[in-house]
Each structure stands twice: as C-alpha cells, then as structure tokens.
Amino acid sequence: MQQAAQTIRDAISATQAAAPLGAHHLTVGSYNLHKAVGSDMRRDPARTIEVIRELGADIVALQEVDRRFGDRKGVLDLERLHDATGLEPVPFADKLGRLAHGWHGNLLLFRNAEVERVMPITLPGLEPRGALVADLRVAGHPLRIIGAHLGLLKQSRLLQAHRLAQEIGAQDGRPTIVMGDLNEWRLGANCSLMPLRKRLWAVRSSAAAVPSFPANLPVLPLDRIIGCRQSVLSDFGRLDSPLARAASDHLPIRARLQLGLQD
C-alpha cells in the first residue's frame, strides 16, 4: 500500500515537473546612482533609496554603488534599502574592497527570485570596468541578468560588448537580459553595442533607447535594457520624478519583462 502511494506521488511530481510554466511578468530596471551624489553635490543615500523605491522594479542593476578610491566603501545602507523596497543584493565573494557593495561599482538587486549562480567578470579596456552575471529562477522560470557599466571610449566599449556577448546563450537555454549604464548614445550601425545586439535581438525581442542623461535635461540614452528572443520587453520608460532628477546625474530606466515564451 505504501509502495503504491509512493508510486502515485512520484508520478504526480514527474507530471508537475514536465508541465509547462505559465507566462510571468515582472519589472526590471537600471540606475547609475552616481555614488549617491546628487545635482546639489550632496551625498544623500536615503534620497537614493527612495528613488529606487519609486522605480518599483523586481530586479535592478545598479552602477556606481561604491566609492571609487580608498576603501571603496559602499554608499548605501543595504538593510534600509531592503526595508524600503524588499530588494536584496545577489551574493558574491569577489568584491573590490572589504567594505564594497559591488564589483567595479556594479550591484544586482532582486525580489522574489532564487539565485542559482553569480559570476563577477572583469571587462577589457583602458579603464577598470566590470560586470555581474547572475542566473536566477523567477516563479520557476530561469533567467540570466547581466549588469554592466561600460567604458567611456568607443574602442573599449566594443571590446567589452564582445566579452559580454560570450555570456549570452546559457547551456540550459535561459533568456538573458543586459542592463546598465552602457555609455553609448548612438543607435545605428556605428553603435558600439552591436556585438550585444546581434546576439540578443530577434523577432520577438525588443529594446528601446530612452534618454536618461543628464538627469535634469535627459537627451542621451546612455542607460539601456536589452533582451533576447525568449522574452518580451515592453513599456520602456524612465523614472522622471523631481527626486530622481535631484539624486543623480542619470535617471533610472525600467521595462516590463515577460518570461515563459517558447523558442
């Protein structure tokens, strides 16, 4: 009797595992918080946390979360951030400095997701730059997030885009989203992000260039969210609130992400 009951339970578990997951929607965002220094030249981490709360994203790529020199101390109170937003940082060991929050200033925040793997990578180029690659599981759906801050020189950005393109296309076929301050304003064939776009873009994917810099009069789309064909990005926009304009030289950007598409 017990053996028969166990057989039934195993059959139910196998059926559930094989059942396709339904579509899942969430909001993703990116924000260069400029070390929490605003247009008034004041460092105000509480103001920055409030902007992140206003953004309302479930997954956020942050840039410039650490001081650049000295002990590279992180500028945010991560416990206060969690209390205000429910977001927590992906865990990883290879930080640049004992007190740092991020990797080359990059940090990924998540809510209601399981972290399966986090890999910090160093990017090529004349400036010290890096990116974080995080494999997550959101409502049962696998997802890879790459948060990056690319260089100021076009040639460096090309090298960095090629390096990031190597992280697209996981063996398990999980969709990939690249987010961050990519320091590129061009949109055509001259764009230094072409290696990324060629790997990510497809018929069912989309990316939009939303002007986000400078915060007080945004005209340049330096901050980007780019997705692949197993996902749909929509409702691209920026958070253009009075507080966001004051808190950093960049405005945060966000998009709606749909997971669960069949390739």
Secondary structure, DSSP 8 states (H G I E B T S, - for coil): -HHHHHHHHHHHHHHHHHS----EEEEEEEEE-GGGB-TTS-B-HHHHHHHHHHH--SEEEEE--B-SSTT--B-S-HHHHHHHH--EE---S--SSTT-SSBTTBEEEESS-EEEEEEEEEE-SSS-EEEEEEEEEETTEEEEEEEEE--SSHHHHHHHHHHHHTTSS-TT---EEEEEE------STT-TTHHHHHHH--TT--B-----BSTTS--B--EEEEE-TTSEEEEEEE---HHHHHH-SS--EEEEEEE----
